[in-house]
Amino acid sequence: MLRKLILALLVATLPATATAEPRALVPDGLIDGIGDELLTGRAVIIDGEYIVDVLPVGELPSAIPVQRLSGLTLMPGLINGHEHPLIYGDDYQNAHLSGSSAYKALLGLAALQGMLQHGWTTVRVMGDADVFFANQDIARAVREGVHQAPRITGAGHYLSITGGGGDINYLSPEQAMTSDGYIVDGPMAIRRAVRREIKYGSDWIKILVTGAFHSVGDDPKNVAFSPDELAEAVAEARRHGVPVAAHAHANAGINQAIEAGVRSIEHGTYLDETSIALMVQYGTFYVPTIYVGDYYAGTDKLLAQDKNDDVYLSYRDEWLARIGEAHRAGVKVVVGSDLGGYNIDPRAYAREIAVLTEAGFSPMSAIKAATSVAAEMLQWQELTGSIQAGRWADLIAVEGNPLTDLSRLEDPSFVMKGGDLIRWNRSTDPAN
């Protein structure tokens, strides 16, 4: 009764000239990002850009307009925890040389807008093949209301050693070439790089602790940065209140990064029992990025195709088993697609959610990996990732019940960001 009275007062006190008013979204089903069950008979009250309440439909004040989402399940907007929107070519170590930062920004904006149309209301950028800071400029334009795109957080560049996964290692020494990563060697160079990243808008630091699978001339099973270099990166970032994400495949690099205090492990392909125990001990988040390997497996799209195929065709089942083991042990696993930008069908990003079920996740746990758990990794859990009062009205709705078919997440019928309707593909009036 008290809740009903408060909502009635909210409606009564709105100024007559207000451009927004409280309204209720009433879906057939609700996944709130918190509980383990699909809820029914619920209404989500939106006022401006925020959720103000979730209550039984029978308790709705009569004065609040109702938008019915018949046949749909309403969910928190999806969070992509590992993305590279500026990488517009499959063989990114070549493509990054042919496009200016401005060109990449234009393509990256289009890629991000495609993600938003398909339900990704927040994207964490994990470094991009760009000399400057196009993603941070896109984020600024979005914050200023110039463009509509996902909320963007993350790192401008990935930091790499000379000869590491962010360097170009297939040209002769006579060639002066701009690498796709930011090349730093030694603690002092790393300290300068961290400060530069933060100066130009990075709110994460991304460091390539080991080699990579999609780059030429380096070994993902080798540890790149020395312990003192890694310690410097984490210490300097922490001093500025910025978290560190560690790209790491080799278990020695994974374990070293966890003990150094990184907030997240990206990929973590060769994690072992020690890695899992350390992630639980330190509260480290894990972003495995599985589907990107499936996407490229068996193709001829990458210069480093053999490396990609070796792990994804020969080691995939063992890796999935390890990811499932980590999840059961209490490691907080986050969805990240790692697929790149403009040339990718935006329906593909949600396949990372579905593939987690192959590792033993329940469908609800897989959805939480792209909503509430991802929000916690970003330290945004009070703002997004769940359907609760006080969170941004970042919401999607999909046909039917996604818990019985996660492919429904690939093409949502309804997308809302901050209370703004982004997509509604029904023929009926969304204000009905």
Beta strands, then each sheet from edge to edge (+ up, - down):
strand 1: 23-30
strand 2: 42-47
strand 3: 50-56
strand 4: 66-76
strand 5: 78-83
strand 6: 120-126
strand 7: 151-155
strand 8: 158-160
strand 9: 182-183
strand 10: 205-208
strand 11: 244-248
strand 12: 264-267
strand 13: 285-287
strand 14: 332-333
strand 15: 395-399
strand 16: 414-417
strand 17: 420-424
sheet 1: 3+ 2- 1+ 4+ 15- 16+ 17-
sheet 2: 5+ 6+ 7+
sheet 3: 9+ 8+ 10+ 11+ 12+ 13+ 14+
end
